[in-house]
Amino acid sequence: MSDQPSELDLYDFELPRELIAQDPPPHRTDARMMIIDRKSGSIEHASVRDLPETMRAGDAIVVNDSKVIPARLVGYRGQTSGRWEGLFLREENGVGELLSKTRGYLQPGERIVLRDCEGRETQGLLVVSHTQEGNVLFVPDPQVPWLELLEQSGRIPLPPYIRDGQMTQEDRERYQTVYARNPGSVAAPTAGLHLTEDLLKKVRQVGVALVSVTLHVGLGTFRPVSVHRLADHKMHSEYAQISANVVRRLQSAKSEGGRVLAVGTTSVRTLETSALHGDGNLVEWSGQTDLFIRPGFQFKVVDRLLTNFHLPRSTLLVLVSAFANRELMLEAYRKAVEERYRFFSYGDCMLIQ
């Protein structure tokens, strides 16, 4: 008996491995930018440097100001000296939840000794317990704030498709947007990696409002879809926030006929979650969002989207297919492969309008 077909089969494409970008371009704005017109179906090729020319006075750009934390930890087990690796996910009342990788089972009370990027011993962790999902709860030993511990001992957690997750010193700066200021993400909102202070200055000179929201990117962004029906997929929840001031500025832009450009799918999910809480209108909001945008979704806020090229069969490709349409997106991806665009976090981008 054949396996039941999955809706995700409709979002598959052939991607040569050599097109997965392993390093950022020499300069952030060196990235290519494919421009896709949803109404005409046209596909054009440009550069990120051309972004200001696509804007007009009265428009607004929304960026995600979440900052990637050095969430990857490396060390050894105090009892056995066995190697240990962890990825910090979240913290509550001083107790941190981490993905944990080591041989054998970590016992409550067991101590992990951390090493920094130079291999020096820095700090300890004590095992508290295990979660139902198989993650491990730790407390710092001695007690320090988690962000302080991560800054001292952690590494930037590159996705596994970039050099098998091995970080270089350059990644500390390049795997971070220039406007990142709210620590909390375990992966970068990568569409924003293309933007520079100079480019954003040029955009503002056109008469475009620049505003920021926050969504802390969690591992749920990368969680594979394991169900046959997209409607059955449960997104991992992530913290998001939009302020009253941003709401007012975007409402003003929309009322004057301005278009809202969301930089990245995280900005899209934050804006559209706010609108869902406001019965179709943007409202000040903060909390957890598990919004999974798929075809049939009615966008209330976002008019244009700047986004990278995503993994086959991913929730992110489903989202952009909901914003444009699946056939146009697959045609755009086919052309991107044909034209040798660079894919994923350090790759090129597309502007859908």
FIMIDO-926604 format. One record per residue (C-alpha): y, x, z. Coordinates in pm, 1 decimal, always signed. Example, Ala and Ser with C-alpha at 12.3 -4.5 7.8 and 13.67 -1.06 7.14 Angstrom:
<sites>
[[-450.0,+1230.0,+780.0]]
[[-106.0,+1367.0,+714.0]]
</sites>
This chain:
<sites>
[[+0.0,+0.0,+0.0]]
[[+340.2,+145.3,-98.1]]
[[+614.1,+193.9,+156.8]]
[[+868.4,-81.6,+185.2]]
[[+1175.0,+6.0,-27.5]]
[[+1493.1,+88.9,+160.1]]
[[+1845.7,-24.3,+79.9]]
[[+1939.7,+339.6,+127.9]]
[[+1755.4,+423.0,-196.0]]
[[+2062.0,+271.8,-366.6]]
[[+2278.4,+550.0,-218.9]]
[[+2076.3,+849.0,-329.7]]
[[+2171.7,+1122.1,-575.5]]
[[+2052.9,+1466.3,-677.7]]
[[+2251.7,+1743.6,-510.0]]
[[+2184.5,+2106.9,-601.6]]
[[+2172.1,+2310.7,-282.2]]
[[+2414.6,+2569.9,-417.5]]
[[+2693.0,+2309.2,-422.7]]
[[+2689.8,+2277.9,-42.7]]
[[+2995.9,+2480.0,+62.4]]
[[+2906.4,+2759.1,+305.4]]
[[+3262.5,+2879.5,+364.5]]
[[+3609.6,+2726.8,+345.5]]
[[+3825.2,+2799.7,+39.5]]
[[+4068.1,+3095.6,+70.1]]
[[+4348.3,+2850.1,+147.8]]
[[+4313.8,+2493.4,+275.6]]
[[+4496.9,+2342.3,-22.7]]
[[+4283.8,+2534.7,-273.5]]
[[+4031.3,+2251.3,-253.7]]
[[+3987.3,+2032.1,-558.7]]
[[+4065.5,+1662.8,-533.5]]
[[+3897.5,+1402.5,-750.9]]
[[+4119.9,+1095.3,-794.8]]
[[+3939.0,+764.1,-834.1]]
[[+4114.3,+441.4,-931.3]]
[[+3922.9,+143.0,-794.4]]
[[+4077.3,-108.7,-1034.8]]
[[+4046.0,+78.8,-1363.6]]
[[+3741.8,+283.2,-1269.4]]
[[+3913.4,+600.4,-1395.4]]
[[+3813.2,+939.3,-1253.9]]
[[+4057.3,+1231.0,-1276.1]]
[[+4053.6,+1587.6,-1150.2]]
[[+4336.0,+1741.2,-948.0]]
[[+4405.0,+1962.7,-645.9]]
[[+4488.3,+1884.0,-284.0]]
[[+4828.7,+2038.4,-361.0]]
[[+4893.9,+1734.8,-584.3]]
[[+4865.6,+1488.1,-293.8]]
[[+5245.1,+1447.0,-241.9]]
[[+5279.3,+1343.5,-607.0]]
[[+5038.7,+1053.6,-546.5]]
[[+5252.2,+915.8,-261.7]]
[[+5565.4,+702.8,-274.6]]
[[+5844.9,+627.2,-29.4]]
[[+5738.9,+371.9,+228.6]]
[[+5372.0,+475.9,+231.3]]
[[+5197.0,+593.6,+547.1]]
[[+4933.6,+859.3,+608.2]]
[[+4697.3,+822.3,+905.3]]
[[+4518.8,+1132.1,+1038.1]]
[[+4265.2,+1175.8,+1318.0]]
[[+4406.2,+1420.3,+1573.8]]
[[+4076.2,+1476.2,+1757.7]]
[[+4003.8,+1841.4,+1831.8]]
[[+3659.4,+1998.4,+1796.9]]
[[+3540.3,+2139.0,+2127.6]]
[[+3318.1,+2450.4,+2149.1]]
[[+3025.8,+2228.0,+2237.3]]
[[+2735.3,+2458.8,+2143.9]]
[[+2600.6,+2653.1,+2440.9]]
[[+2350.9,+2940.2,+2446.0]]
[[+2173.4,+3093.6,+2742.9]]
[[+1841.3,+3139.7,+2917.2]]
[[+1632.5,+2971.2,+3184.6]]
[[+1680.2,+3136.3,+3522.7]]
[[+1315.0,+3093.6,+3623.9]]
[[+1142.1,+3207.9,+3304.5]]
[[+1416.9,+3393.2,+3109.2]]
[[+1318.7,+3172.7,+2814.5]]
[[+1586.5,+3110.2,+2552.3]]
[[+1785.2,+2788.4,+2581.8]]
[[+2038.0,+2615.2,+2354.5]]
[[+2240.4,+2303.6,+2420.8]]
[[+2495.8,+2080.1,+2254.8]]
[[+2744.2,+1905.7,+2483.1]]
[[+2772.8,+1534.3,+2401.8]]
[[+2974.9,+1371.4,+2679.1]]
[[+3064.6,+1389.3,+3045.4]]
[[+3097.4,+1130.4,+3320.5]]
[[+3197.6,+1202.9,+3680.0]]
[[+3129.9,+1573.3,+3632.8]]
[[+2779.2,+1522.7,+3490.6]]
[[+2739.3,+1638.0,+3130.3]]
[[+2486.5,+1501.0,+2880.9]]
[[+2352.5,+1761.7,+2639.2]]
[[+2101.1,+1790.2,+2361.7]]
[[+1872.9,+2059.4,+2496.7]]
[[+1638.6,+2294.5,+2311.1]]
[[+1391.7,+2523.8,+2487.1]]
[[+1019.2,+2577.7,+2521.8]]
[[+864.2,+2361.3,+2789.5]]
[[+1012.6,+2099.9,+3018.9]]
[[+1329.5,+2150.0,+3220.4]]
[[+1275.6,+2051.2,+3582.6]]
[[+1547.9,+1888.4,+3796.5]]
[[+1720.9,+2162.4,+3997.4]]
[[+1637.5,+2432.2,+3741.6]]
[[+1923.3,+2668.8,+3655.3]]
[[+2041.1,+2774.4,+3310.5]]
[[+2246.0,+3093.8,+3274.0]]
[[+2499.6,+3076.4,+2990.8]]
[[+2614.7,+3359.0,+2764.7]]
[[+2943.6,+3368.7,+2572.8]]
[[+2989.8,+3471.3,+2207.7]]
[[+2981.9,+3838.3,+2311.9]]
[[+2651.1,+3794.9,+2492.7]]
[[+2802.5,+3821.0,+2840.1]]
[[+2671.3,+3603.6,+3123.9]]
[[+2943.7,+3355.3,+3214.9]]
[[+2835.6,+3046.5,+3403.1]]
[[+2538.8,+2844.7,+3522.9]]
[[+2415.6,+2489.9,+3469.4]]
[[+2187.7,+2291.5,+3699.5]]
[[+1947.4,+2029.9,+3561.6]]
[[+2006.3,+1686.9,+3715.0]]
[[+1768.6,+1463.5,+3518.1]]
[[+1663.9,+1347.2,+3171.7]]
[[+1793.0,+1044.6,+2979.1]]
[[+1576.1,+782.3,+2809.6]]
[[+1679.2,+932.6,+2473.7]]
[[+1540.1,+1271.3,+2575.2]]
[[+1873.6,+1441.6,+2643.8]]
[[+1934.3,+1637.3,+2964.3]]
[[+2198.6,+1581.3,+3231.6]]
[[+2355.0,+1893.5,+3384.1]]
[[+2625.0,+1988.2,+3632.4]]
[[+2810.1,+2321.6,+3617.4]]
[[+2703.6,+2574.6,+3881.1]]
[[+2950.0,+2668.2,+4025.3]]
[[+3147.6,+2346.0,+3972.8]]
[[+3422.2,+2374.0,+3708.3]]
[[+3564.5,+2116.4,+3463.2]]
[[+3345.0,+2080.8,+3155.9]]
[[+3624.9,+2159.4,+2908.0]]
[[+3697.6,+2480.8,+3098.2]]
[[+3329.2,+2574.3,+3087.5]]
[[+3307.2,+2505.6,+2714.0]]
[[+3620.4,+2708.3,+2635.9]]
[[+3476.2,+3002.1,+2826.2]]
[[+3114.6,+2989.1,+2714.1]]
[[+3088.7,+2761.2,+2411.2]]
[[+3074.8,+2805.6,+2037.7]]
[[+3209.0,+2578.1,+1763.7]]
[[+2908.0,+2363.1,+1659.0]]
[[+2895.8,+2402.8,+1282.5]]
[[+2673.1,+2153.9,+1096.4]]
[[+2326.5,+2296.9,+1020.5]]
[[+2392.9,+2292.1,+644.1]]
[[+2663.4,+2560.3,+692.4]]
[[+2494.0,+2896.5,+744.8]]
[[+2224.5,+2726.7,+955.8]]
[[+2496.0,+2648.3,+1210.3]]
[[+2587.5,+3015.1,+1269.5]]
[[+2959.2,+3046.1,+1347.8]]
[[+3191.5,+3330.1,+1247.2]]
[[+3524.7,+3408.4,+1412.2]]
[[+3704.9,+3250.5,+1114.7]]
[[+3541.3,+2914.6,+1189.0]]
[[+3730.7,+2880.4,+1518.1]]
[[+4046.9,+2822.9,+1317.2]]
[[+3920.4,+2684.5,+985.6]]
[[+3680.8,+2423.1,+1130.2]]
[[+3979.0,+2256.4,+1296.9]]
[[+4262.2,+2050.0,+1149.4]]
[[+4615.6,+2190.1,+1184.2]]
[[+4717.8,+1881.0,+1383.8]]
[[+4417.5,+1869.2,+1621.0]]
[[+4536.1,+1814.9,+1978.8]]
[[+4298.8,+1578.4,+2163.5]]
[[+3975.3,+1763.4,+2258.3]]
[[+3655.4,+1563.0,+2226.7]]
[[+3477.2,+1595.9,+1890.6]]
[[+3148.7,+1779.5,+1831.7]]
[[+3220.0,+1788.6,+1456.6]]
[[+3544.5,+1810.2,+1262.6]]
[[+3702.8,+1510.2,+1087.2]]
[[+3661.8,+1715.6,+773.5]]
[[+3890.2,+1540.1,+523.4]]
[[+4180.6,+1669.1,+733.1]]
[[+4070.6,+2031.7,+694.4]]
[[+4249.3,+2036.8,+356.9]]
[[+4593.4,+1955.7,+496.4]]
[[+4854.6,+2213.6,+600.0]]
[[+5185.7,+2187.8,+782.4]]
[[+5363.1,+2270.3,+455.8]]
[[+5178.1,+2000.8,+260.1]]
[[+5248.5,+1739.8,+528.4]]
[[+5615.9,+1842.4,+527.0]]
[[+5629.1,+1778.4,+151.2]]
[[+5465.8,+1438.2,+203.0]]
[[+5725.4,+1343.5,+465.6]]
[[+6003.2,+1454.8,+230.4]]
[[+5881.8,+1193.0,-17.9]]
[[+5956.2,+930.5,+248.3]]
[[+5603.8,+887.3,+382.4]]
[[+5534.2,+814.5,+750.5]]
[[+5277.1,+1043.6,+913.7]]
[[+5094.1,+893.6,+1212.9]]
[[+4784.4,+987.1,+1407.9]]
[[+4497.2,+803.9,+1570.5]]
[[+4207.6,+951.1,+1766.0]]
[[+3834.9,+918.9,+1713.3]]
[[+3610.0,+1171.8,+1882.9]]
[[+3333.8,+1247.5,+1633.8]]
[[+2989.2,+1230.9,+1788.8]]
[[+2640.4,+1304.6,+1662.1]]
[[+2610.5,+944.3,+1545.7]]
[[+2804.0,+1043.3,+1235.1]]
[[+2504.8,+1251.2,+1125.3]]
[[+2225.9,+1028.2,+1252.4]]
[[+1998.4,+941.7,+958.1]]
[[+1937.8,+580.5,+872.3]]
[[+1575.1,+504.8,+961.1]]
[[+1566.3,+130.0,+889.8]]
[[+1498.4,-43.4,+558.7]]
[[+1791.9,-284.4,+584.9]]
[[+2141.5,-142.7,+638.1]]
[[+2226.5,-444.6,+853.8]]
[[+1963.0,-324.5,+1103.2]]
[[+2116.3,+23.5,+1146.7]]
[[+2287.4,+74.1,+1481.6]]
[[+2576.2,+320.5,+1480.2]]
[[+2617.7,+547.9,+1780.3]]
[[+2939.0,+452.3,+1959.9]]
[[+3236.9,+689.5,+1962.4]]
[[+3563.7,+681.8,+2155.1]]
[[+3868.9,+582.1,+1948.7]]
[[+4232.5,+505.6,+2024.8]]
[[+4542.2,+376.5,+1842.7]]
[[+4880.4,+353.8,+2016.6]]
[[+5135.9,+72.8,+2012.3]]
[[+5385.3,+302.6,+1838.9]]
[[+5142.0,+375.7,+1555.1]]
[[+5067.6,+4.0,+1520.7]]
[[+5439.8,-72.6,+1487.4]]
[[+5495.3,+198.6,+1226.7]]
[[+5200.0,+89.6,+1016.2]]
[[+5293.3,-277.7,+1039.3]]
[[+5645.3,-186.4,+927.5]]
[[+5512.6,+13.6,+631.4]]
[[+5277.1,-266.0,+523.9]]
[[+5547.0,-533.1,+555.0]]
[[+5770.9,-330.4,+320.7]]
[[+5495.7,-293.3,+61.5]]
[[+5388.6,+54.4,+163.7]]
[[+5031.1,+168.3,+125.6]]
[[+4822.1,+308.3,+410.2]]
[[+4629.0,+625.8,+325.2]]
[[+4352.9,+701.5,+574.1]]
[[+4256.4,+1068.5,+594.1]]
[[+3884.0,+1059.3,+651.9]]
[[+3627.2,+795.5,+737.4]]
[[+3700.2,+836.1,+1110.2]]
[[+4058.4,+718.4,+1054.8]]
[[+3923.2,+425.0,+853.3]]
[[+3686.5,+319.3,+1130.2]]
[[+3959.8,+346.7,+1394.8]]
[[+4208.4,+137.3,+1196.1]]
[[+3960.2,-128.3,+1093.4]]
[[+3816.3,-152.4,+1446.0]]
[[+4169.4,-216.6,+1572.4]]
[[+4212.6,-492.3,+1314.0]]
[[+3883.0,-651.8,+1418.3]]
[[+4010.0,-663.0,+1777.6]]
[[+4333.2,-818.0,+1650.5]]
[[+4170.3,-1090.1,+1436.8]]
[[+4277.7,-913.3,+1118.8]]
[[+4598.4,-757.8,+1253.2]]
[[+4647.1,-405.9,+1387.6]]
[[+4672.1,-396.8,+1767.0]]
[[+4704.5,-124.8,+2027.0]]
[[+4348.6,-45.3,+2128.9]]
[[+4121.1,+215.5,+2285.6]]
[[+3752.3,+215.5,+2364.4]]
[[+3412.0,+266.3,+2206.2]]
[[+3352.9,+173.6,+1843.8]]
[[+3015.5,+142.5,+1672.3]]
[[+3159.0,-12.3,+1355.9]]
[[+2927.0,+41.9,+1057.0]]
[[+3122.2,-32.1,+739.5]]
[[+2897.0,-131.8,+451.8]]
[[+2939.9,-329.8,+126.8]]
[[+3077.3,-675.9,+196.1]]
[[+3315.2,-549.9,+463.5]]
[[+3669.2,-686.1,+428.4]]
[[+3924.5,-407.4,+474.6]]
[[+4238.1,-529.8,+653.5]]
[[+4442.3,-209.3,+686.0]]
[[+4335.3,+77.2,+461.0]]
[[+4463.8,+84.2,+102.8]]
[[+4372.9,+440.8,+5.3]]
[[+4123.2,+694.3,+134.2]]
[[+4106.1,+1074.9,+127.1]]
[[+3751.2,+1184.0,+201.5]]
[[+3506.0,+1466.5,+139.9]]
[[+3183.8,+1442.5,-60.5]]
[[+2909.1,+1317.0,+167.6]]
[[+2535.2,+1352.4,+213.8]]
[[+2299.6,+1142.7,+1.7]]
[[+2163.2,+836.5,+182.7]]
[[+2426.4,+863.5,+458.9]]
[[+2632.2,+601.8,+641.5]]
[[+2944.1,+782.6,+514.6]]
[[+2843.9,+735.5,+151.2]]
[[+2776.1,+369.6,+232.2]]
[[+3128.3,+340.4,+378.2]]
[[+3304.4,+482.7,+71.7]]
[[+3086.6,+260.4,-146.8]]
[[+3213.4,-37.6,+51.0]]
[[+3571.7,+75.7,-7.2]]
[[+3529.9,+127.1,-382.1]]
[[+3197.5,+10.0,-519.6]]
[[+2858.0,+168.7,-526.3]]
[[+2831.3,+212.5,-902.9]]
[[+3173.0,+378.4,-926.1]]
[[+3094.6,+605.7,-631.9]]
[[+2762.6,+717.9,-777.1]]
[[+2934.7,+786.5,-1109.6]]
[[+3198.6,+990.7,-926.0]]
[[+2928.8,+1186.2,-741.7]]
[[+2742.6,+1246.5,-1067.1]]
[[+3059.6,+1388.0,-1219.6]]
[[+3124.5,+1595.3,-908.6]]
[[+2784.3,+1761.5,-948.6]]
[[+2845.6,+1807.6,-1320.9]]
[[+3188.6,+1965.3,-1257.1]]
[[+3052.7,+2183.3,-975.3]]
[[+3259.5,+2036.9,-695.0]]
[[+3183.7,+2180.5,-349.5]]
[[+3019.4,+1937.0,-106.3]]
[[+3036.0,+1847.5,+263.8]]
[[+3249.9,+1988.1,+546.5]]
[[+3399.3,+2294.9,+378.4]]
[[+3391.9,+2140.1,+31.9]]
[[+3629.6,+1952.8,-197.4]]
[[+3753.8,+1597.1,-156.7]]
[[+3826.2,+1272.1,-336.6]]
[[+4124.1,+1037.9,-322.8]]
[[+4017.7,+676.2,-368.6]]
[[+4304.1,+440.8,-451.3]]
</sites>
